[in-house]
Amino acid sequence: MKYILTLSLLITSFVSAQRMDKDKKEVIASIESKQEQLISISDEIWALAETAFNEEGSSKILADYAEENGFKVERGVAGMPTAFTATYGSGKPVIGILGEFDALPGISQKAQPTKDPLNEGAAGHGCGHNLFGTASLAAAIAVKELIAQGKLKGTIRFYGTPAEEKFFGKIWMVRDGLWDDVDVNLSWHPGPKTESDVQSTLALVDFKVEFFGQAAHASGDPWNGRSASDALELYTTGINYYREHIKPTVRIHYHIQDGGQVVNVVPDYSKLWVRVRDSKRSGVIPVYERVKEMAEGAAIMANVEYKISLISGIYEVLVNRKGGEVMQENLELLGDITYTTEEEEFGKKIQLATKKPEVGMDSKILPLRETQENPGGGSTDVGDVSWNVANINLRVTTAPKDTPWH
């Protein structure tokens, strides 16, 4: 944990150089001096495990800590009570640093390598957002201290961004122009490896489909029923047959949220959540239009009505290759991560529990990779930020090798 938080300084790499200069040493020292408090903050956010738009406690902890360290904090930005910005300094350059703190539903977990919920059915941190917000704020504070001493000029701004796991809060913040004056934005994410990240992500669109039929007794009067559940099944069947005819970069997921309540009634209502992804936003749109048409077809076949509600959508990350090269220089200045025997054994136990090779932690800094045109993996609302301001991204090892991340 100590080294994880120390590595957060890497996202302050706009002070780039070929060697470890005095300012960079001060950044490291700043974070080292606060490690106990930072670990405590991370642990508090871990324990709260608040889901999208419900992160009242997590947001307050980080915003309060920013205020304690001399930042001007604006809470409830972009119409979201748990979103905030924390700013210090004046003039150019204006450097933004992202922080996240929301948890995922249903993955409550004790701090142990085998699966065992802390609270059955409750939320938990599966993507390390308890670290993300904490370490990013630590980096911002370290830069703020150099500005306060007159060693750096400009403005440092921390963005407390909620709901990345579900509703993509950064979209609201982009819409309200919160990056309009920013020169470069810095982000990172916990992961199973350490690298300057020059890979893109997947664009996506989220929507809900509802079907409305006519209830009837399933045994005594089924001929007078119009089944919303039939429409749902026809719709998902259509999606699954469609998979043969889409490009390999496309992903379609769905989650049935309501398929009827009892077995002896023809259901008059059904609902599912659908997500379409592709490596480019331009690839998402035609697939989205097609699966919307399938909903109409399913409704016609089942003789029911239907409704489509757009939830949200995000762009793929626009890769900043030059910024990635700067980040790589700073990574290599710090050198590879070292882990204790206890940490290595903990990692191996996680790998054993998840049926992965027991190789422990991946301590090496990866060389800068070639940018991939069609990446796999997940999606993030950092993509929308990257289309509005130059973004530099980093991944830092916080989990055993080959651990899956969203």
Stockholm file with secondary structure:
# STOCKHOLM 1.0

chainA/1-406         MKYILTLSLLITSFVSAQRMDKDKKEVIASIESKQEQLISISDEIWALAETAFNEEGSSKILADYAEENGFKVERGVAGMPTAFTATYGSGKPVIGILGEFDALPGISQKAQPTKDPLNEGAAGHGCGHNLFGTASLAAAIAVKELIAQGKLKGTIRFYGTPAEEKFFGKIWMVRDGLWDDVDVNLSWHPGPKTESDVQSTLALVDFKVEFFGQAAHASGDPWNGRSASDALELYTTGINYYREHIKPTVRIHYHIQDGGQVVNVVPDYSKLWVRVRDSKRSGVIPVYERVKEMAEGAAIMANVEYKISLISGIYEVLVNRKGGEVMQENLELLGDITYTTEEEEFGKKIQLATKKPEVGMDSKILPLRETQENPGGGSTDVGDVSWNVANINLRVTTAPKDTPWH
#=GR chainA/1-406 SS CHHHHHGGGGGGGGGCCSSCCHHHHHHHHHHHHTHHHHHHHHHHHHHHCCCTTCCHHHHHHHHHHHHHTTCEEEESGGGCTTCEEEEEEESSCEEEEEEECCCBTTCCCCSSSSCCCSSTTCCBCSSCHHHHHHHHHHHHHHHHHHHHTTSSCEEEEEEEECCTTTTCTHHHHHHTTTTTTCSEEEEEEEESSBEECCCCCCEEEEEEEEEECBCEETTTSGGGCBCHHHHHHHHHHHHHHHGGGSCTTCEEEEEEEESCSCTTEECSEEEEEEEEEESSHHHHHHHHHHHHHHHHHHHHHHTCEEEEEEEEEECCCCCCHHHHHHHHHHHHHHCCCCCCHHHHHHHHHHHHHTTCCCCCCCCSBCCCCCCCSSCCSCCCTHHHHHTTSCEEEEEEECSCTTCCCC
#=GC SS_cons         CHHHHHGGGGGGGGGCCSSCCHHHHHHHHHHHHTHHHHHHHHHHHHHHCCCTTCCHHHHHHHHHHHHHTTCEEEESGGGCTTCEEEEEEESSCEEEEEEECCCBTTCCCCSSSSCCCSSTTCCBCSSCHHHHHHHHHHHHHHHHHHHHTTSSCEEEEEEEECCTTTTCTHHHHHHTTTTTTCSEEEEEEEESSBEECCCCCCEEEEEEEEEECBCEETTTSGGGCBCHHHHHHHHHHHHHHHGGGSCTTCEEEEEEEESCSCTTEECSEEEEEEEEEESSHHHHHHHHHHHHHHHHHHHHHHTCEEEEEEEEEECCCCCCHHHHHHHHHHHHHHCCCCCCHHHHHHHHHHHHHTTCCCCCCCCSBCCCCCCCSSCCSCCCTHHHHHTTSCEEEEEEECSCTTCCCC
//
